[in-house]
Amino acid sequence: MARQVSEMAFPVRVTQGAKRAYQIGKDWYAQTLKYGEEGKHVAWCMAGISPELLYLFDIAGAWPENFGATCAAYQVAINFIEQAEADGYASELCSYERNMLGYTIEYLRAGGVIPGSAPRGGLPKPTMLLTCGLICDPRIKGFQALARFWDVPMFSLDTPNPTYTTEINDPRVKKYYVEHWVNELKRLVEFLEKVTGKRYDEARLQQIMADSLETSRLIYEIAEMRKHVPSVFCSEDYFGYIHLQLFMLGQPQVLEHFRLLRDEVKERVEKNMAVVPDEKYRICTMGIPPWYCLGVFNYMESLGIAPAMDQVYYIGKPPSEVDLSNPLQAMAEKAWHKITQTLSYEGIEICPEPFTIPDNPGAWPVGQMKEWLDSYSLTGIVQFFTRSCRAVSFGQAHMRQEMSKLGVPVLVLEIDMADPRTWSDPVIKSQLNAFRDVMESAKRR
Amino acid sequence: MVVASKGLVRAEEVYHNRSQRARELKRAGKRIIGYLCYFAPPELITAAGLVPYRITGNLYDPVTRADAYFESIMCPYVRNCFDQALKGAGEFLDGFVVSHTCDSILRVSGLWAYYNHPLYTRVVNVPHNLSQSSLQFFKNELIFFKESLEGFAGSQISTQNLREVIRLYNENRALVRGLYDLRKQDPPPMSGAEMMRLLVAGSCLPAAEFNTLLREVTQEVKGRSPGPERKPRILVYGSIMDFDAFIKLIEDSGAHVVVDDVCIGTRVYAHDVPDTPDPFDGLVKCYLEDFVCPRTGRGWDNARFDYIKEYIRDFKVNGVVFYALNFCDPHKFDIPSLKDYLAQDGIPILYIEDDYTLANLEAIKTRVQAFVEMLG
């Protein structure tokens, strides 16, 4: 049963692309269910696993991060979260993982029947579990917990990212990092070959990777166009397509979607089509948004605040040239490019592991934010401080310290990404109202 | 150096004044490297002619300054250590070494360097798997850690020197295991709180001095007459603890804590660094393969907990107390699985959560007393 916690639960989006992204998401779930019904492979996996490889092996990917966000958006995550907690999982553990664990418990308790409250028909049972050691501890630990319930083949990809003391300019260091990543990707390929019985098709992966890179470039173009004043593309639309960027890269319909979206945003820029008619303030958000309440962006807009940029999931500038002759090597090289590019920004010191092989940074450096203040004409920052996601919320306090030196207003909203129990409309609204006043005062100064 | 006391008295003195010896060595011209967590081998620091010093928190000093920089949802232990550093507790440290153990440990590394300005900082990356490639990666990380230490120390670490240092540390391990073995007796001749104080003290001393201390303590404990009456025998499992308060609370409630599965406990001392042709292979084996921190993916099924049942059998344990710090993902995700696993054998379990303050001491005490009573 849905338990809606906010009158701002459902966002109003402006682009045609948002409707298309929503439909692709729905079709994706339907296809995953169909794979389950037809006895094809369904992998439950965490971000950090390459969606391109899943697509290559014709595996339907079901991602706790996405399912947690979807359950939250449909206002039902709380049912599964409470189920997991009743089974002993602490309330401060990742709410995506709690949602997945609770869903699993209900599914199995019903004798292998998808819970009626599950959105979009729910997820079929997995035929394999794939995780990784990137970004946060819950990736491995949450999947070890899932292993209590599912007796299926499991795999963990180990691709540690350089820290800020790693000698990234020493070619010997690059060699052993990239070699290890490639070895791990090869291990994953061997695992997928064994479980699916399919052969690794390098030529096809080259094409998938080419599409993936092209998609990344389009996403970056869209991010660049968000610099336009007034804002023509805001956070409610950005978070409306994020499942395509994080979990479906490499698929032709996703590439086509971003081509069309890029064109649409470009047209909005050319025609100066503002999302907020009377835009007075421009903010960048940090952290994972409250998926059960994305209408909060519309509320900001009603105050004259354009959510002009979002730090989380920012893709960075993809490399212009990538040698795809060895696509696994290309994946590793692409990740190395991103890391070395970003490590060069001042401020990376506090977020040593914001990088992953797919484009999913978990945190962002202060130096980059300082640059965005100018390039995106920002008047403030809104931080989503998500209690159950330590990996992404970390660094926000340091960012506030650094921003206060510049006199940049920062608002902290203490929430969670999928667990709505701490949300309160009056509190959030009053914080945003006051923040608008703070930004106004800062502007006058 | 004036060392008037010996054995357990000396251990207690060091435990209560942890940095004293490091400060003496600093005054004598040594450079001190503080380290958090245990994946970056202190052997390498010692072999570089530097003095490793395990950074600990202060259970009795609440976090006041770290809040401004380090989120409240991160590990309370790491927050406390960072808070102590902000308050100047580590001003004698020349360098800071941290490893990618868990989210909190990894992420505090940059904050530490940014706000405390050590002369030397190193983050040692640690893989999450035990695949051949992961082991090789960790070996490379240790080799570059060595290079970086050599650069700071201004001296080379020879293979021969490293072997000698490893032998020194293995002696620590063997002597500690010897003391654990003595605690298999019923009643045990040494309390869990004494052991905790000794191991914390040892982590603040140079390895050679810890060996001397361990030999003294072993002699002292072996010379004790049979201990107090038999009581329920407890294994403590869980997040890091570096004060004896929780162990003491259990023992004051009428039980013996005879063994543990915590850091600054069996996890550090259970396995030697094996003697391998390339000493870095031995370090990888000890510090990644054999070190049973739950942050490493050591398999998916409950076989990853088998060693705990071995402790339960070998130490004739009657009950297990889980101690989990808030926001400790590596332990807290494991709790339901481990409960299942131990429940199969009917092993009684008590689960305590804490925020590294033991602030709700009375409530914890009541639960522990009831548990001990049930076992009795």
Interface residues (C-beta under 8 A of the other chain):
Chain A: D87 G88 Y89 A90 E92 L93 C94 E97 C132 G133 C136 D137 P138 I140 K141 G142 F143 Q144 A145 A147 R148 M154 S156 D158 P160 N161 P162 T163 Y164 T165 T166 E167 V173 Y176 Y177 E179 H180 N183 E184 R187 I348 E349 I350 C351 P352 E353 F385 R387 S388 R390 A391 S393 F394 G395 Q396 A397 H398 Q401
Chain B: D67 A68 Y69 F70 E71 I73 M74 H100 C102 D103 S104 L106 R107 S109 G110 L111 A113 Y114 T121 R122 V123 N125 V126 P127 H128 N129 S131 S133 S134 Q136 F137 N140 F144 S148 P294 R295 G297 W300 D301 R304 A324 N326 F327 D329 P330 K332 F333 D334 I335 P336 S337 K339 D340 E353
